[in-house]
Amino acid sequence: MKKLKERWNIDSNWQLFVIFLVFAVIGSTSTKFAGPVMDVLGLTKDNTAWFLYWPLRIILIFPIYQVLMVVIGWMYGEFQFFWKFEKKMLRLIGLGFLVKDEH
């Protein structure tokens, strides 16, 4: 845990616990939200072939996860950590142009 705290530049075990909790909440919430979003898009299990439905749903989870990361991170008082994490993730997948660089 010490290496992780150093890598993420966090001070306390409590902050580490909150960050792990937020990651757990984000993961489960993003998968729950994907179903209703698919329904709104008109893509249900009944009218879409399974080999299209499931990959599309999994792909849809990614942007939902990104938004929830910042929102839920803010709700738990860790906005700075998750905003930094979000920007790093976007840069790694080649979408760094979406976030303003602070340098």
Stockholm file with secondary structure:
# STOCKHOLM 1.0

chainA/1-103         MKKLKERWNIDSNWQLFVIFLVFAVIGSTSTKFAGPVMDVLGLTKDNTAWFLYWPLRIILIFPIYQVLMVVIGWMYGEFQFFWKFEKKMLRLIGLGFLVKDEH
#=GR chainA/1-103 SS CHHHHHHHTCCCHHHHHHHHHHHHHHHHHHHHHHHHHHHHTTCCTTTSCHHHHHHHHHHHHHHHHHHHHHHHHHHTTCHHHHHHHHHHHHHHTTCGGGSCCCC
#=GC SS_cons         CHHHHHHHTCCCHHHHHHHHHHHHHHHHHHHHHHHHHHHHTTCCTTTSCHHHHHHHHHHHHHHHHHHHHHHHHHHTTCHHHHHHHHHHHHHHTTCGGGSCCCC
//
